[in-house]
Amino acid sequence: MFPYLQLLILMMTLPLASFCQSAGINHEFKKTIDSYLSGKVDYMMVEELKQILDKSEDIIILDTREIEEFNVSHIPGAVFMGYKKWNKSLINEIDQNTKVVLYCSIGYRSEKIGNKLKKAGFNHVYNLYGSIFAWVNAGHEVHDIHGVHTPFVHGYNRSWSKWISHPGVQKVW
């Protein structure tokens, strides 16, 4: 019976592994993401956010990186929130029942801000799993400060930028 259990487990994990791979998240990147995140903020996967954006559903996307990172590029329609000096007045302008998706480089900073939003009474807060790195690795475009498509992504630093693997992306830090 033990080999059957192993086969069942393998069959259940292969679709997740395949999904993560297609979403720009390889096994090592997933291990890194999972080692930094607590899971206290619900995740939204890249493809789910892409579908929401394609349907023009009501959603707020908050970029919780630093302004230098945001200015290089960000997910289309994202609003700068910041992390070290995050924009607390911005949350007063958002209805607490609005779906809010936060992202940073891999999800660590956005999860911290997401926890604060949940404590402030927001009901639908999501952390983009793999954040902007997974977004561009999946082949989705980013915009510069002028709203124009750009190949550049701020990789936080040389070490972290290794998780940006899409060949069409040019890393800066």
Backbone as JSON Lines, residues from 0, in Angstrom:
{"i":0,"aa":"M","n":[0.81,-1.2,0.0],"ca":[0.0,0.0,0.0],"c":[0.86,1.27,0.0]}
{"i":1,"aa":"F","n":[2.02,1.22,0.6],"ca":[2.9,2.37,0.66],"c":[3.26,2.92,-0.72]}
{"i":2,"aa":"P","n":[3.61,2.08,-1.72],"ca":[3.9,2.62,-3.05],"c":[2.7,3.36,-3.66]}
{"i":3,"aa":"Y","n":[1.49,2.89,-3.37],"ca":[0.3,3.57,-3.88],"c":[0.16,4.95,-3.26]}
{"i":4,"aa":"L","n":[0.49,5.06,-1.98],"ca":[0.43,6.36,-1.3],"c":[1.45,7.31,-1.93]}
{"i":5,"aa":"Q","n":[2.64,6.8,-2.2],"ca":[3.66,7.62,-2.85],"c":[3.19,8.09,-4.23]}
{"i":6,"aa":"L","n":[2.58,7.2,-4.97],"ca":[2.07,7.54,-6.3],"c":[0.98,8.6,-6.2]}
{"i":7,"aa":"L","n":[0.09,8.46,-5.23],"ca":[-0.98,9.43,-5.03],"c":[-0.41,10.8,-4.7]}
{"i":8,"aa":"I","n":[0.56,10.83,-3.81],"ca":[1.19,12.11,-3.45],"c":[1.87,12.73,-4.66]}
{"i":9,"aa":"L","n":[2.58,11.92,-5.44],"ca":[3.23,12.42,-6.64],"c":[2.22,12.99,-7.63]}
{"i":10,"aa":"M","n":[1.11,12.28,-7.8],"ca":[0.07,12.73,-8.74],"c":[-0.55,14.04,-8.27]}
{"i":11,"aa":"M","n":[-0.64,14.24,-6.97],"ca":[-1.24,15.46,-6.43],"c":[-0.28,16.64,-6.53]}
{"i":12,"aa":"T","n":[1.04,16.4,-6.41],"ca":[2.0,17.51,-6.42],"c":[2.45,17.9,-7.82]}
{"i":13,"aa":"L","n":[2.37,17.0,-8.78],"ca":[2.79,17.34,-10.14],"c":[2.01,18.5,-10.73]}
{"i":14,"aa":"P","n":[0.68,18.54,-10.6],"ca":[-0.03,19.7,-11.14],"c":[0.41,21.02,-10.49]}
{"i":15,"aa":"L","n":[0.67,21.02,-9.18],"ca":[1.13,22.24,-8.51],"c":[2.51,22.63,-9.02]}
{"i":16,"aa":"A","n":[3.4,21.65,-9.15],"ca":[4.74,21.94,-9.67],"c":[4.67,22.48,-11.08]}
{"i":17,"aa":"S","n":[3.82,21.87,-11.9],"ca":[3.64,22.33,-13.28],"c":[3.06,23.73,-13.3]}
{"i":18,"aa":"F","n":[2.07,24.0,-12.44],"ca":[1.46,25.32,-12.36],"c":[2.49,26.36,-11.95]}
{"i":19,"aa":"C","n":[3.27,26.05,-10.91],"ca":[4.28,26.99,-10.45],"c":[5.29,27.27,-11.55]}
{"i":20,"aa":"Q","n":[5.72,26.24,-12.29],"ca":[6.68,26.41,-13.36],"c":[6.11,27.34,-14.43]}
{"i":21,"aa":"S","n":[4.85,27.15,-14.81],"ca":[4.25,27.99,-15.85],"c":[3.99,29.4,-15.35]}
{"i":22,"aa":"A","n":[3.93,29.59,-14.03],"ca":[3.71,30.91,-13.46],"c":[5.02,31.61,-13.14]}
{"i":23,"aa":"G","n":[6.12,31.13,-13.68],"ca":[7.4,31.78,-13.46],"c":[8.03,31.46,-12.12]}
{"i":24,"aa":"I","n":[7.67,30.32,-11.55],"ca":[8.18,29.95,-10.23],"c":[8.79,28.56,-10.32]}
{"i":25,"aa":"N","n":[10.11,28.49,-10.41],"ca":[10.75,27.18,-10.41],"c":[10.87,26.67,-8.98]}
{"i":26,"aa":"H","n":[11.31,25.44,-8.84],"ca":[11.35,24.79,-7.53],"c":[12.2,25.57,-6.52]}
{"i":27,"aa":"E","n":[13.37,26.01,-6.93],"ca":[14.27,26.73,-6.0],"c":[13.68,28.1,-5.63]}
{"i":28,"aa":"F","n":[13.06,28.77,-6.59],"ca":[12.42,30.05,-6.3],"c":[11.27,29.84,-5.33]}
{"i":29,"aa":"K","n":[10.47,28.8,-5.53],"ca":[9.37,28.49,-4.63],"c":[9.87,28.22,-3.21]}
{"i":30,"aa":"K","n":[10.96,27.47,-3.09],"ca":[11.53,27.21,-1.76],"c":[11.95,28.51,-1.09]}
{"i":31,"aa":"T","n":[12.53,29.41,-1.85],"ca":[12.96,30.7,-1.3],"c":[11.74,31.51,-0.86]}
{"i":32,"aa":"I","n":[10.74,31.61,-1.73],"ca":[9.52,32.35,-1.38],"c":[8.93,31.79,-0.1]}
{"i":33,"aa":"D","n":[8.74,30.48,-0.06],"ca":[8.09,29.85,1.09],"c":[8.9,30.01,2.37]}
{"i":34,"aa":"S","n":[10.21,30.15,2.26],"ca":[11.03,30.33,3.46],"c":[10.88,31.72,4.06]}
{"i":35,"aa":"Y","n":[10.43,32.69,3.26],"ca":[10.27,34.07,3.73],"c":[8.83,34.42,4.13]}
{"i":36,"aa":"L","n":[7.85,33.68,3.62],"ca":[6.45,34.03,3.87],"c":[5.84,33.19,4.97]}
{"i":37,"aa":"S","n":[4.93,33.82,5.72],"ca":[4.25,33.11,6.81],"c":[2.91,32.55,6.37]}
{"i":38,"aa":"G","n":[2.35,33.08,5.29],"ca":[1.03,32.64,4.83],"c":[-0.11,33.3,5.59]}
{"i":39,"aa":"K","n":[0.18,34.32,6.38],"ca":[-0.87,35.0,7.16],"c":[-1.75,35.89,6.29]}
{"i":40,"aa":"V","n":[-1.28,36.18,5.09],"ca":[-2.08,36.93,4.12],"c":[-2.36,35.96,2.98]}
{"i":41,"aa":"D","n":[-3.61,35.86,2.57],"ca":[-3.98,34.95,1.48],"c":[-3.16,35.28,0.23]}
{"i":42,"aa":"Y","n":[-2.81,34.24,-0.5],"ca":[-2.06,34.41,-1.74],"c":[-3.01,34.57,-2.92]}
{"i":43,"aa":"M","n":[-2.52,35.32,-3.9],"ca":[-3.14,35.33,-5.21],"c":[-2.03,34.95,-6.18]}
{"i":44,"aa":"M","n":[-2.32,34.03,-7.07],"ca":[-1.33,33.61,-8.04],"c":[-1.32,34.59,-9.22]}
{"i":45,"aa":"V","n":[-0.2,34.65,-9.9],"ca":[0.02,35.58,-11.01],"c":[-1.07,35.46,-12.06]}
{"i":46,"aa":"E","n":[-1.4,34.24,-12.48],"ca":[-2.38,34.07,-13.55],"c":[-3.77,34.53,-13.11]}
{"i":47,"aa":"E","n":[-4.09,34.38,-11.83],"ca":[-5.38,34.87,-11.35],"c":[-5.44,36.39,-11.42]}
{"i":48,"aa":"L","n":[-4.37,37.06,-11.03],"ca":[-4.33,38.52,-11.14],"c":[-4.42,38.95,-12.6]}
{"i":49,"aa":"K","n":[-3.72,38.26,-13.46],"ca":[-3.75,38.59,-14.9],"c":[-5.17,38.49,-15.44]}
{"i":50,"aa":"Q","n":[-5.9,37.44,-15.05],"ca":[-7.29,37.28,-15.5],"c":[-8.17,38.4,-14.97]}
{"i":51,"aa":"I","n":[-7.97,38.79,-13.72],"ca":[-8.75,39.88,-13.13],"c":[-8.49,41.17,-13.89]}
{"i":52,"aa":"L","n":[-7.23,41.43,-14.2],"ca":[-6.89,42.65,-14.94],"c":[-7.46,42.61,-16.35]}
{"i":53,"aa":"D","n":[-7.42,41.46,-17.0],"ca":[-7.97,41.33,-18.35],"c":[-9.47,41.57,-18.37]}
{"i":54,"aa":"K","n":[-10.16,41.23,-17.28],"ca":[-11.61,41.43,-17.19],"c":[-11.97,42.81,-16.65]}
{"i":55,"aa":"S","n":[-10.96,43.6,-16.3],"ca":[-11.16,44.94,-15.74],"c":[-12.04,44.92,-14.49]}
{"i":56,"aa":"E","n":[-11.85,43.9,-13.66],"ca":[-12.61,43.83,-12.41],"c":[-12.1,44.88,-11.44]}
{"i":57,"aa":"D","n":[-12.96,45.24,-10.48],"ca":[-12.62,46.24,-9.48],"c":[-11.58,45.68,-8.52]}
{"i":58,"aa":"I","n":[-10.39,46.25,-8.56],"ca":[-9.28,45.77,-7.74],"c":[-8.28,46.9,-7.58]}
{"i":59,"aa":"I","n":[-7.59,46.9,-6.45],"ca":[-6.51,47.85,-6.21],"c":[-5.23,47.03,-6.11]}
{"i":60,"aa":"I","n":[-4.2,47.42,-6.86],"ca":[-2.9,46.75,-6.8],"c":[-1.93,47.74,-6.18]}
{"i":61,"aa":"L","n":[-1.33,47.32,-5.07],"ca":[-0.4,48.19,-4.35],"c":[1.02,47.63,-4.43]}
{"i":62,"aa":"D","n":[1.93,48.47,-4.87],"ca":[3.34,48.11,-4.96],"c":[4.01,48.53,-3.66]}
{"i":63,"aa":"T","n":[4.52,47.55,-2.9],"ca":[5.09,47.84,-1.59],"c":[6.62,47.87,-1.62]}
{"i":64,"aa":"R","n":[7.18,48.08,-2.79],"ca":[8.63,48.23,-2.89],"c":[8.98,49.69,-2.64]}
{"i":65,"aa":"E","n":[10.24,50.02,-2.76],"ca":[10.67,51.4,-2.59],"c":[10.48,52.16,-3.91]}
{"i":66,"aa":"I","n":[10.43,53.47,-3.83],"ca":[10.11,54.31,-4.99],"c":[11.09,54.08,-6.15]}
{"i":67,"aa":"E","n":[12.36,53.82,-5.85],"ca":[13.34,53.58,-6.91],"c":[12.95,52.34,-7.72]}
{"i":68,"aa":"E","n":[12.46,51.31,-7.03],"ca":[12.05,50.07,-7.69],"c":[10.79,50.32,-8.54]}
{"i":69,"aa":"F","n":[9.81,51.0,-7.95],"ca":[8.56,51.32,-8.63],"c":[8.81,52.13,-9.9]}
{"i":70,"aa":"N","n":[9.69,53.12,-9.8],"ca":[9.97,53.99,-10.95],"c":[10.57,53.25,-12.13]}
{"i":71,"aa":"V","n":[11.37,52.21,-11.85],"ca":[11.96,51.42,-12.93],"c":[10.85,50.68,-13.66]}
{"i":72,"aa":"S","n":[10.0,49.98,-12.91],"ca":[8.86,49.3,-13.51],"c":[7.93,48.79,-12.43]}
{"i":73,"aa":"H","n":[6.69,48.59,-12.84],"ca":[5.67,48.08,-11.93],"c":[4.58,47.4,-12.76]}
{"i":74,"aa":"I","n":[3.76,46.63,-12.08],"ca":[2.64,45.97,-12.75],"c":[1.67,47.05,-13.23]}
{"i":75,"aa":"P","n":[1.18,46.95,-14.48],"ca":[0.28,47.98,-15.0],"c":[-0.91,48.23,-14.06]}
{"i":76,"aa":"G","n":[-1.13,49.49,-13.78],"ca":[-2.25,49.89,-12.92],"c":[-1.92,49.92,-11.44]}
{"i":77,"aa":"A","n":[-0.72,49.49,-11.07],"ca":[-0.34,49.47,-9.66],"c":[-0.15,50.89,-9.13]}
{"i":78,"aa":"V","n":[-0.42,51.03,-7.84],"ca":[-0.26,52.3,-7.14],"c":[0.9,52.12,-6.17]}
{"i":79,"aa":"F","n":[1.78,53.11,-6.11],"ca":[2.91,53.04,-5.2],"c":[2.43,53.16,-3.75]}
{"i":80,"aa":"M","n":[2.84,52.21,-2.92],"ca":[2.51,52.2,-1.49],"c":[3.75,52.41,-0.64]}
{"i":81,"aa":"G","n":[4.86,51.8,-1.07],"ca":[6.09,51.88,-0.3],"c":[6.15,50.82,0.78]}
{"i":82,"aa":"Y","n":[7.29,50.75,1.42],"ca":[7.47,49.78,2.51],"c":[8.06,50.45,3.74]}
{"i":83,"aa":"K","n":[9.28,50.97,3.65],"ca":[9.9,51.59,4.82],"c":[9.08,52.76,5.32]}
{"i":84,"aa":"K","n":[8.64,53.58,4.41],"ca":[7.77,54.72,4.73],"c":[6.5,54.55,3.92]}
{"i":85,"aa":"W","n":[5.73,53.52,4.26],"ca":[4.54,53.22,3.46],"c":[3.49,54.31,3.63]}
{"i":86,"aa":"N","n":[2.73,54.5,2.58],"ca":[1.75,55.58,2.48],"c":[0.48,55.24,3.27]}
{"i":87,"aa":"K","n":[0.47,55.57,4.55],"ca":[-0.68,55.26,5.41],"c":[-1.93,56.04,5.0]}
{"i":88,"aa":"S","n":[-1.77,57.24,4.46],"ca":[-2.95,58.02,4.05],"c":[-3.66,57.38,2.87]}
{"i":89,"aa":"L","n":[-2.95,56.6,2.08],"ca":[-3.55,55.93,0.93],"c":[-4.64,54.96,1.37]}
{"i":90,"aa":"I","n":[-4.45,54.3,2.5],"ca":[-5.46,53.32,2.93],"c":[-6.78,53.99,3.32]}
{"i":91,"aa":"N","n":[-6.72,55.28,3.68],"ca":[-7.97,56.0,3.99],"c":[-8.82,56.24,2.75]}
{"i":92,"aa":"E","n":[-8.19,56.18,1.59],"ca":[-8.89,56.42,0.33],"c":[-9.48,55.15,-0.27]}
{"i":93,"aa":"I","n":[-9.19,53.99,0.32],"ca":[-9.63,52.71,-0.23],"c":[-10.74,52.12,0.63]}
{"i":94,"aa":"D","n":[-11.84,51.75,-0.01],"ca":[-12.93,51.07,0.69],"c":[-12.42,49.75,1.24]}
{"i":95,"aa":"Q","n":[-12.72,49.45,2.48],"ca":[-12.2,48.25,3.13],"c":[-12.76,46.95,2.55]}
{"i":96,"aa":"N","n":[-13.79,47.04,1.71],"ca":[-14.34,45.85,1.06],"c":[-13.79,45.64,-0.35]}
{"i":97,"aa":"T","n":[-12.93,46.54,-0.81],"ca":[-12.31,46.4,-2.12],"c":[-11.25,45.31,-2.07]}
{"i":98,"aa":"K","n":[-11.12,44.58,-3.16],"ca":[-10.08,43.56,-3.26],"c":[-8.75,44.28,-3.46]}
{"i":99,"aa":"V","n":[-7.8,44.01,-2.55],"ca":[-6.49,44.65,-2.58],"c":[-5.42,43.58,-2.78]}
{"i":100,"aa":"V","n":[-4.6,43.76,-3.8],"ca":[-3.49,42.84,-4.07],"c":[-2.21,43.62,-3.89]}
{"i":101,"aa":"L","n":[-1.33,43.08,-3.06],"ca":[-0.05,43.72,-2.78],"c":[1.09,42.89,-3.38]}
{"i":102,"aa":"Y","n":[2.16,43.56,-3.77],"ca":[3.33,42.83,-4.24],"c":[4.58,43.63,-3.94]}
{"i":103,"aa":"C","n":[5.71,42.93,-3.98],"ca":[7.03,43.54,-3.87],"c":[7.93,42.78,-4.84]}
{"i":104,"aa":"S","n":[9.1,42.33,-4.39],"ca":[9.96,41.54,-5.26],"c":[9.55,40.08,-5.27]}
{"i":105,"aa":"I","n":[9.47,39.46,-4.06],"ca":[9.06,38.06,-3.97],"c":[7.84,37.85,-3.07]}
{"i":106,"aa":"G","n":[7.45,38.85,-2.29],"ca":[6.27,38.74,-1.44],"c":[6.49,39.01,0.03]}
{"i":107,"aa":"Y","n":[7.73,39.18,0.47],"ca":[8.01,39.38,1.89],"c":[7.5,40.74,2.39]}
{"i":108,"aa":"R","n":[7.9,41.81,1.72],"ca":[7.47,43.15,2.15],"c":[5.97,43.32,1.99]}
{"i":109,"aa":"S","n":[5.44,42.81,0.9],"ca":[3.99,42.95,0.67],"c":[3.19,42.18,1.72]}
{"i":110,"aa":"E","n":[3.71,41.05,2.2],"ca":[3.01,40.32,3.24],"c":[2.97,41.14,4.54]}
{"i":111,"aa":"K","n":[4.05,41.81,4.86],"ca":[4.09,42.64,6.08],"c":[3.06,43.76,5.99]}
{"i":112,"aa":"I","n":[2.99,44.44,4.85],"ca":[1.98,45.5,4.68],"c":[0.58,44.89,4.66]}
{"i":113,"aa":"G","n":[0.43,43.73,4.05],"ca":[-0.87,43.05,4.03],"c":[-1.38,42.76,5.43]}
{"i":114,"aa":"N","n":[-0.49,42.33,6.32],"ca":[-0.88,42.1,7.72],"c":[-1.4,43.38,8.36]}
{"i":115,"aa":"K","n":[-0.74,44.49,8.07],"ca":[-1.18,45.78,8.62],"c":[-2.55,46.18,8.07]}
{"i":116,"aa":"L","n":[-2.78,45.92,6.79],"ca":[-4.09,46.25,6.2],"c":[-5.19,45.39,6.81]}
{"i":117,"aa":"K","n":[-4.91,44.12,7.02],"ca":[-5.89,43.24,7.64],"c":[-6.23,43.72,9.06]}
{"i":118,"aa":"K","n":[-5.21,44.13,9.82],"ca":[-5.44,44.64,11.17],"c":[-6.22,45.95,11.14]}
{"i":119,"aa":"A","n":[-6.09,46.7,10.05],"ca":[-6.81,47.96,9.9],"c":[-8.26,47.74,9.43]}
{"i":120,"aa":"G","n":[-8.64,46.48,9.21],"ca":[-10.02,46.19,8.87],"c":[-10.32,45.87,7.42]}
{"i":121,"aa":"F","n":[-9.29,45.75,6.59],"ca":[-9.53,45.4,5.19],"c":[-9.92,43.93,5.1]}
{"i":122,"aa":"N","n":[-10.93,43.65,4.29],"ca":[-11.53,42.32,4.24],"c":[-11.02,41.41,3.14]}
{"i":123,"aa":"H","n":[-10.45,41.97,2.08],"ca":[-10.03,41.17,0.93],"c":[-8.61,41.56,0.53]}
{"i":124,"aa":"V","n":[-7.64,41.09,1.31],"ca":[-6.24,41.43,1.1],"c":[-5.51,40.19,0.59]}
{"i":125,"aa":"Y","n":[-4.74,40.36,-0.48],"ca":[-4.01,39.25,-1.09],"c":[-2.57,39.65,-1.34]}
{"i":126,"aa":"N","n":[-1.67,38.7,-1.13],"ca":[-0.26,38.86,-1.44],"c":[0.01,38.12,-2.74]}
{"i":127,"aa":"L","n":[0.52,38.81,-3.74],"ca":[0.82,38.18,-5.03],"c":[1.99,37.22,-4.85]}
{"i":128,"aa":"Y","n":[1.72,35.94,-5.0],"ca":[2.72,34.9,-4.75],"c":[3.85,34.99,-5.77]}
{"i":129,"aa":"G","n":[5.05,35.23,-5.27],"ca":[6.21,35.4,-6.14],"c":[6.37,36.83,-6.62]}
{"i":130,"aa":"S","n":[5.35,37.65,-6.38],"ca":[5.34,39.09,-6.65],"c":[5.81,39.45,-8.05]}
{"i":131,"aa":"I","n":[6.5,40.57,-8.19],"ca":[6.82,41.07,-9.53],"c":[7.8,40.13,-10.25]}
{"i":132,"aa":"F","n":[8.63,39.4,-9.5],"ca":[9.55,38.47,-10.16],"c":[8.76,37.37,-10.87]}
{"i":133,"aa":"A","n":[7.77,36.8,-10.19],"ca":[6.94,35.77,-10.82],"c":[6.13,36.36,-11.96]}
{"i":134,"aa":"W","n":[5.67,37.59,-11.79],"ca":[4.88,38.27,-12.83],"c":[5.66,38.35,-14.14]}
{"i":135,"aa":"V","n":[6.9,38.86,-14.08],"ca":[7.68,38.99,-15.31],"c":[8.2,37.64,-15.8]}
{"i":136,"aa":"N","n":[8.48,36.73,-14.89],"ca":[8.93,35.41,-15.31],"c":[7.84,34.68,-16.1]}
{"i":137,"aa":"A","n":[6.59,34.99,-15.8],"ca":[5.46,34.4,-16.52],"c":[5.23,35.1,-17.87]}
{"i":138,"aa":"G","n":[6.03,36.12,-18.16],"ca":[5.94,36.79,-19.46],"c":[5.0,37.97,-19.51]}
{"i":139,"aa":"H","n":[4.56,38.46,-18.35],"ca":[3.65,39.6,-18.33],"c":[4.42,40.91,-18.32]}
{"i":140,"aa":"E","n":[3.85,41.9,-18.95],"ca":[4.57,43.16,-19.1],"c":[4.51,44.01,-17.84]}
{"i":141,"aa":"V","n":[5.49,44.89,-17.73],"ca":[5.54,45.9,-16.68],"c":[5.68,47.26,-17.35]}
{"i":142,"aa":"H","n":[5.3,48.31,-16.6],"ca":[5.37,49.67,-17.12],"c":[6.35,50.5,-16.32]}
{"i":143,"aa":"D","n":[6.93,51.48,-16.97],"ca":[7.81,52.4,-16.26],"c":[6.98,53.51,-15.62]}
{"i":144,"aa":"I","n":[7.65,54.49,-15.06],"ca":[6.98,55.58,-14.34],"c":[6.05,56.39,-15.25]}
{"i":145,"aa":"H","n":[6.27,56.31,-16.57],"ca":[5.43,57.04,-17.52],"c":[4.29,56.18,-18.07]}
{"i":146,"aa":"G","n":[4.16,54.97,-17.57],"ca":[3.09,54.08,-18.02],"c":[3.38,53.38,-19.34]}
{"i":147,"aa":"V","n":[4.66,53.34,-19.72],"ca":[5.07,52.74,-20.98],"c":[5.71,51.38,-20.71]}
{"i":148,"aa":"H","n":[5.39,50.4,-21.56],"ca":[5.98,49.07,-21.42],"c":[7.5,49.17,-21.41]}
{"i":149,"aa":"T","n":[8.13,48.43,-20.49],"ca":[9.58,48.45,-20.39],"c":[10.11,47.04,-20.14]}
{"i":150,"aa":"P","n":[11.32,46.75,-20.61],"ca":[11.92,45.44,-20.32],"c":[12.66,45.42,-18.98]}
{"i":151,"aa":"F","n":[12.77,46.57,-18.32],"ca":[13.57,46.68,-17.11],"c":[12.77,46.33,-15.86]}
{"i":152,"aa":"V","n":[13.42,45.59,-14.96],"ca":[12.84,45.28,-13.65],"c":[13.94,45.47,-12.61]}
{"i":153,"aa":"H","n":[13.59,46.16,-11.55],"ca":[14.53,46.35,-10.44],"c":[14.61,45.03,-9.68]}
{"i":154,"aa":"G","n":[15.79,44.46,-9.62],"ca":[15.98,43.15,-8.99],"c":[16.32,43.22,-7.51]}
{"i":155,"aa":"Y","n":[16.08,44.35,-6.89],"ca":[16.36,44.62,-5.48],"c":[17.87,44.74,-5.25]}
{"i":156,"aa":"N","n":[18.6,43.69,-5.54],"ca":[20.07,43.74,-5.52],"c":[20.59,42.61,-6.42]}
{"i":157,"aa":"R","n":[21.88,42.53,-6.59],"ca":[22.46,41.53,-7.49],"c":[22.07,40.11,-7.08]}
{"i":158,"aa":"S","n":[22.11,39.83,-5.79],"ca":[21.8,38.49,-5.29],"c":[20.35,38.11,-5.54]}
{"i":159,"aa":"W","n":[19.42,39.0,-5.21],"ca":[17.99,38.69,-5.38],"c":[17.58,38.65,-6.84]}
{"i":160,"aa":"S","n":[18.28,39.39,-7.68],"ca":[17.88,39.45,-9.09],"c":[18.04,38.12,-9.81]}
{"i":161,"aa":"K","n":[18.72,37.16,-9.19],"ca":[18.86,35.85,-9.83],"c":[17.5,35.16,-10.0]}
{"i":162,"aa":"W","n":[16.5,35.59,-9.24],"ca":[15.17,34.97,-9.35],"c":[14.37,35.51,-10.52]}
{"i":163,"aa":"I","n":[14.89,36.53,-11.2],"ca":[14.28,37.0,-12.44],"c":[14.9,36.18,-13.56]}
{"i":164,"aa":"S","n":[14.1,35.32,-14.17],"ca":[14.67,34.37,-15.13],"c":[14.17,34.53,-16.56]}
{"i":165,"aa":"H","n":[13.21,35.39,-16.79],"ca":[12.7,35.56,-18.15],"c":[13.77,36.19,-19.03]}
{"i":166,"aa":"P","n":[14.05,35.6,-20.2],"ca":[15.13,36.11,-21.04],"c":[14.88,37.52,-21.6]}
{"i":167,"aa":"G","n":[13.63,37.97,-21.65],"ca":[13.33,39.29,-22.18],"c":[13.42,40.4,-21.14]}
{"i":168,"aa":"V","n":[13.73,40.06,-19.91],"ca":[13.78,41.05,-18.83],"c":[15.22,41.48,-18.6]}
{"i":169,"aa":"Q","n":[15.4,42.79,-18.5],"ca":[16.72,43.34,-18.19],"c":[16.71,43.79,-16.73]}
{"i":170,"aa":"K","n":[17.62,43.23,-15.94],"ca":[17.67,43.5,-14.51],"c":[18.5,44.75,-14.21]}
{"i":171,"aa":"V","n":[17.99,45.53,-13.29],"ca":[18.75,46.67,-12.77],"c":[18.64,46.64,-11.25]}
{"i":172,"aa":"W","n":[19.57,47.29,-10.57],"ca":[19.49,47.4,-9.11],"c":[20.29,48.59,-8.66]}
